[in-house]
């Protein structure tokens, strides 16, 4: 759904690394962030717009502490319009993020529930979006056969179809058109017992090579388009679901660095959506464990050399100096306050105070803006209990 407001920048509700970076660099003020869990099906989803309207009241109350009535009305208008869009509320997933500011209104459907939260601050609250994009927990599945191509995206709990970009060929015919080789055979007649004739069918060996060449060209076209229009924008690992012989050929021609070494050796058309999700997670889960483990090990190695810290104040100062190379932050933790970007000094405050966000969220945005990497981990996977752990460049 897109707001009908003329001065709102309409955007598609697809969450990518690019859209997250755009939100982080947005300079308009104030920034309104709203998060809530939603439901996919009736009757559970009937309560979702009601909860949304309650959250809007909290946003409006926070705005009214700092802004005139007319300004508040303009900022809240696209949110109010969304609350009345019945079609939208009938097609949600497990979570919702809605972000607005002067000249911007975006909403993202999420495949995982999120804690209810409303924030009015100088920047958007993006930690739940960053966690949703976390490549170690999320993945895409390329369901591939010679006759059909589909793309899915999911995590442990959900796997949903991703609309393919227009340039991704969904069938071999779409990719090759008139250049596709059609298999055929010749028929020869031989004399048989009693003077009859026996028809013998002979496939032409060259035809098989041509047909295999068709598949190779088709897979190259799919690989190139998926990399450019899906893998790079999302940054997510890609699991190939295909017959064993198609795995071999696709991996020979693929140039996609996001393609995982292990995949599903099965015809994806023969799997139910739930079976595909279970089997995909069986492939993705070990990578998640390994990736999170490598992040923790890298922090421990840096800390042992005096190039790591779990002191949030020290991390903020290092971030201001551009010294943080990697930051691990705890998903569920919130530290209310503001960061002075020139010095890295943290000014603590109440989280519901106007224009105050979560320090950990702001720290993540700050580190990324300075060229560092940020990873969001659940509390039991963090190497510390302060909510943040950073490795320094020097």
N, C-alpha and C positions, 0 to 999 in steps of 0.2 A: 504494500500500500504506500502511496506517496501523498504527501500533503498537498492540498490544493492552494496553499498560500503562495502568492506570486513571488514574494521575496525570499522564499526558502530554497536552498540548494538541494535539489532532489538527488538522491543517491540510491543505488540498488542495495538491498540488504544482504549482500554477500560479504562475509568477513574474510579479509585477506591481510597479509603482512603490509600491503600498501595502504589499505584503508586504516589499519591501526596506526601506521606512521602519520597519515594525514590527520587523524584525530589528535595525535600527540603534538603535532606542530601547529595546530589551529590556534590563531591568535585572538579570536573574538572573545568577549567577556560579557556576561558571566557564562559559564559552561554548566549545563544541567545534565545530570546522569541519573538514569533510573534503571533498576534491575529488578526482575521478579521471575519466579518460577511459573511456568504455564503447563498446560495439559494438551495432549494431542487429540483426545476424544471426548465425545459427549457421554455422560453429563458432567464429567469432572471439569471441562473447560468453561462451564457456565459461570463459575466463580472468578475466572481470570479477569474479565473487564471490570468487575466489581472491585477486586483487589487493586487493579491499576488505578481506578478513580480515587481510592483511598491514598495511594502513593502520590497522586497528583496534588492532593490537598497538602501533603507534607512539603512537596516542592514549592508550591505557591506560598505557603507560610514562610518558608525560608527566604524566598525572593522578596516578600513584602517587607522584610526587615531592612533591606538595602535599596529597594527600587520603588519608583512611583507606580501608581496603579495602572496607568496606560502602558508602561513598559512591561509590567508583569503580564498584562493581558496579551500583548503581542508575543511574548516568549512562550506563554502557555497555550496559545491558540492551536498549534499543530498537535500538541499532546492531547488536547481536548478533542480535536477532530479524530484522532486515532482511537480514542476511547469509545467513539460512536460508530466505528466501522465494524459492523457485525460480521462481514465477510472475512475480515482480517482475523478476528478472534476465533473463527471456525477453522483456521488453518495454521495454528501455531505448533511449535515443537515442545521442548522441555523447559526452555528458558527464553527470556526476552531482555534485550538491552535497548533502551531508547535514549538517544543523546541529542540535545538541542542547544543552540546558541544563536546569537544574532546572525542570520544568513546561513544557518546550517540546521538540518534535522535529519537524523539517521536512526534506523532501527535494524537490529540484527536478531534473527531467530537462532537460538542456541540449542545444541543437542544434549545439553546437560542442565539440570536445575541449578539455579543460582540463589543466593541469599537475597531477600528483599532489601533494597537499599536505594535511598535518594540522596544525591549530593549536589549542592550548588557551590561551585568553587571557581578559581581562576583557570583551572584546566579540567579536562574530562577525567573521570575515574575509569580507568581502562584495565585494571588488574583482572577482573573476570573475563574480559575479552582476550587478554594476553594468555590466560590459562586455557581458554577454549581453543586457542590457536597452537598450544604447546605441541610441538611435533612429536614428542616422545609418547604422548597419550593419544594422539589422534592420527588418523591415517586415511588414505584414499585407496579404493579398490578399482582396478581396471579389469572389468569383466570382458574378456576378448574371445571371439571366435571368428571364423572366416565370414560369417553371415551377420554378426551383430556386435556392436560395441556399446558398453554402458560404463558409467563412472558412478561410484558411490563414495560417501564420506561418512566417517563415524568414529566411535571410540568403544570403550568396553560395553556400553549399554545400548547404543543405537547405531544404526547404519541406514542412511537415507540416500536416495538417488540425487545426483548432482546433474542439473541440466548441462549438456555438452555445449561448448562454444560452437558457433555456427561453422567454423572452419574444421572441426573434428569430423572426419568421415565416419558415419555410423554403420556403413556396410561396405563390402568390397566394391560393389557396383557404384556407390557414391564416390569412392576414391578413384576408381579407374575408368568408369564410364564405358565408352565404346572400346577402350583398350584392353578390357578384360578378356582373357582366353576362355572360350567355352569348350569343355571336355566333350569329345565324341569318339566314336569307334567306327571301324570299317567292318563290313560283313563280307566274308568269302564263302563260296559254296563248293563242297567237296562231295564226290560220289560216295554213296554209302551202300550198305548191304541191300540186295534186291533192286539195285538201280536207283534207289532214292537219293536224295541230296540232304546233307547235314550242314546246317549253317553254323559257321564258327566266327565268333566275335574277336577281333584283335584290336586292343588299345594301341594307340601310337605312342611309343616311348617318349618321343619329343614333346608330346602334349603334356605329359606329367611334369616335365621340367618347366614348361611354360606356365602351367598352373601354379607350381611352387614359386615361380618368379612373380606371379600375380600376388600371392600371399605375402611375399617379401616386400613388394612395393606398397601393398596395403598396410602392412605393419609399420613400415617406415613412415608413412603418412600419418598414421595414428600416433606413433611415438612423438613425432615432431610437433604435432598440434597439441597433444596433451601436455607435453613439457612446457610449451610456450604459453598456453592459455589456462592451465590448471595447476601443474606442479610448481612452477616458479612463483606464480602469484600466491599460492597457499603455503608453500614451504613444507608441505606434508609428505611423509614417506608414502610410496606407492607400492601396493601389493598387486601382483599380477595373478588373476584367476583365469586359468585356461587349461586346455588339454596339454599333456606333457609335450607332444610334438610342437605345439604352438609356443610353449615356453622356450624351447630351444631356439626356434627361429626368431621370436621376438627379441630375446636377449642378445642374439647375434647382431641385430640391426639397431637396437636401442642405444640412444645417447643420453638417456634420462638419468642424471645422477641421484634422483630421489627414488629410483626403482630398487626395492629391497631384494637382497639375494635369495630369500626364501619366498615362496608363493603358494597358491592353492592349485594343486594338480588335479583339476576337475573341470568338467564342462559347467560353466557358471549358469547356463540356461537350465540345467537340471537341478539346481539348488533353490530351495525356498529362501526368501529374504532372511528369515531367522537363522537358517543353516549357514548362509553366506556370512552373516554377522559373527556367529560363533567361530567358524573356521578362520575368518579373517583375524579375529582377536587372538586366536591361538598363535597366529604368526606374529602379530604386532606386540603382544604382551612381553615376550622375552626381550624384544628390542627396547621397550619402555624401561624394563628393569635395568638393562645394560646401560642405557643412556643416562638414566638418573644416577646410577652407580658411578659412571665416569665423571659426572659433574661433581659429585661429592668427593671422589678421589682427587680430582684436580684441585678442588678447594683445599683439601687436607695437605696436599703437596705444597701448594702456595703458602699456606699458613705456616708450615714447618720451616719455610725459608724466610719467614718474616714478611711475606707478600700477600697476606690474607688477614681478614678481620671480621668478627661478628658484632663489633661495636657500631650501632647504627649511626651515631653522631660522627664517628671517625670515617665511616663509609661515605656519608654525605659530604664531608670535607674533601675526601679523595675524588668523589664524583665531580665536584666543582672544579677540581684541578685537572680533570680528564684522565685520572689514573686508574679508574675501575675498568678492568677488562671483562670480567664476568661477575654477574650478581645473581645470587639465588635468593628468592623471597618466598615467604610462607603464604600459602593461598588464603588461609582462613584468618590470618592475623591482621588487625588494623591498629595503626598508631596515629592518632589524630594530631595534626599540626601542619606547619608550612615550612618549606625549605627556601632559604634565601639563596638564589642560584649564583649570586656573585661570590659568596663566601662559603656556602654549604651549611651555614648555621641553621639549626632546627628550632623553630618557635613552637613549643607545644601549645595545644588549645583543645577545647571540647570539640568532638567530631561534629556536633550539630550546630556549631557556630557558623554564621554565614561566611562563605568563601574559604572554608577550611576543609581540606580533604585528608586522605590517608597518606601519611609520610611514606610508607612503603610503596604505594602506588606512584606517588610523585617521584620517588627515588628511581623507580624502574624507568619512567619516562625520561628522567634526567640522564641516566646512564646510557640509554639507547641513543639519545640525542648527541651524546659525546662519543658515539662509536662503539660502545660496549654491548655485550650480550646479556640478556635477562632471561632467567628461567624461573617459572613458578612451580613450586613443589608443595604437596600436602605436608602437614606438620610432621608426620612420622617418617618422611623421607629427607627432612632438612638435617644438615650436619650440626645445627645449633638450636637454641631455644629463644633467641632474641628476635626472630622474624626475618633476619637478613644475614647473608654471608657473602663477602666479596673477595675476589682475587684482584690484585693490583698489577699494573703494568711494570712498575718500577718503584 
